[in-house]
Amino acid sequence: FFFQAEDGIRDAQESRGLGDVYKRQGINALAKVLAQVMSRAERLANQQIVTRILGLFDELTSSLNQAAVDERRNEEAKIKAYHEQVEVNTKKLNDLNIELNNTEYEIHATQQRIVLNRQKLQEAIRTLQEKNSQLSHRKTECNDELVSYNEQTAKRTEERDIIAQVIEIISNKVNLLREYSQQRS
């Protein structure tokens, strides 16, 4: 049987950084090595070569596992930063609500003095509309960020699941190779 690197490994979206490139290169390199080993198994029956290949596979698996741990740490840091930003935005939103309530109070006071100063009332109304617009805009931005974050989290979870499946398949193939190697010796 043959193991092909294109079987379900390729990402549909663009890379978000060098980490994705290195992970794909590692998986692609591992797939190529395994495909070559499987197609030339009889010629590569030399125990030292098989042992070296298995050692290289173990090193690559360890590197991929470390990359997954690092990715998880980065994700946790991003989540923490996101929550901190949400807290800042929530405080700003509360401050804007307080400011909005204060502005509404000023509008009521201005309405009582409307006979004396109609121009001041119109200015306060414009201020209130601007603040409502800002509040609405900020609420929309927060909601958009939340949707984007949830989508990115779902994609990352799906990518981690795919990588875990690929590692499991590769590990199974390596175990078969080990068994074959042991039977040959």
N, C-alpha and C positions, 0 to 999 in steps of 0.2 A: 504494500500500500504506500501511497505518497501523501505527504503533508504539504499543502500549498499555503503560502503566506497570504494569499488573497481571500481565503475562506473565512469571511466574517470578521476580519481584523480591521479593514480599512475604515476610517472615520468619514462620516458624511460632511462634517463641518470643517471649517478652516481651523488650523492650529491656533491655540491661544498663547503659545510661547515655546521656547526651546525644549521644555520638559516633555511635551507631547511628541516632538520630533525624536528625541532620544529614546523614549519608550517605544515608539513604533520601530525605530532602527533596531533596538534590542530584540524586539519580538520578530521582526523580519529576518534579522541575522540568525536568530535561533531557529526559525523555521527553515531557512536555507540549509543550515548545518544539518538539522535533522533529516531533511529531504535527501541530502547528499549521503548521509550515513545509511539511511534506509535503502537507497538505490544501489549502494555499493557495499552492502553489509558483508557479503562473502569476502570481498577484497580487503575489507577493513577489520577482519576478524582478529587481528593482532591485539592481544589483550592490553598492551601498553597504550595503543591508540584509542581503544574504546575507553580505557580508564581516563585518559587525558580528556576525551570528549565529554565524558560524564562529569569530570572535574570542572571543565569549562561551563557545562550546563548548570552545575550547582552554583558556580560563581555568578552566572548571569541571572539565575533565579533569585539569588540573594540580592543582587543589584536591583532587580525589578521589585522585590519586596520592599527594599529600602526606599525606592522611588515612590512606592505606594504609601509608605509611612510618611515620607516627606510631603507628599501631596495632601494626605489627611491633615498634617500639621498646618500646612499652608491654608487649607480650607477652613480649619478651625480659627486660624488667625483672621481670615477674611470674615468669617461669621461674627467674631468678636468685634471687629471694626465696624461691620454693618450694624450690629446691635448698638454700639456706641453712637453711631451716626443717627440711628433711629431715636435714641434718647435725646440727642441734641436737637433733632428736628421736632420731637415731641415738646421739648421745652420751648422752642421757638414758636410752635403752634399754640401752646398755652399762653405764652407772652402775647402773641397776636390776638388770641381770644380775649385776654384781659384788655389789651389795647382797643379791640373792637367794642367791647362792652363800655369802656370809657368814652369812646367816640360816640356811641349811641346815646350815652348820658348827655354828652355835650350837645347832641342834636336836639334832644328834648329841651334842654335849657335854652338853646338858640331859638327854638320854636316859640318859647314864651316871650322872647325879645324880638320877634319877627318884625313887629311894627317899627322898631327902632333901627334894626340892622338886617335887612333882607340879604345883602351881599355876603355877610358872614355865614348865614345859614346855607347858602348855595355852595360856598367853599367847603363847609363841613360835610355836606352830602357828597361832593366829589371825592373828598378824602375817604369817606366810608366806602364808596364804590371801589376805589383803588385798593383799599385794604381787603375788601371782600374778594376782589379779583386775585390779589396776591395769595390770600388764604386758599382759594379754590385751586389756583395754580400749584401751590405747594402740596395740597392734598393729592392732586393728580400725580405729581412727581413721586410722592411717597408710594402711592398705589402702583404706579408703573415700575418703580424700583422693586417693590415686593413681588410683583408678577415676574419680572426679569430674574430676580434672585431665585424664586421657586423653580423657574424653568431651568436655570443653570444648575441648580442643585439636583434636579431630576436627571439632567443630562450627565452630570458627573457620576451620579449613582449608577446609571445605566452603563457608563464607560467602565467604572470599577467592576461591575458585575461581568461585563464582557472580558475584561482582562483576567479576572479570577477564573472564568470558564476556560480561557485560552491557556492559562497556567496549569489548570487541572488537566486539560487534554494533553499538553506537552509533558506534564509529569507522568501521565499514564503511558505515553509513548516512550519516555525514558525508562520507566519501569519495565516495559516490554523489552527494550534494548538491553537493560541489565540482565533480565532473565535469559534472553538469547545469548548474551555474553557468558553468563554462568553455565548455560547448557553446553556452549562450545568449548569451555575450558575443562 
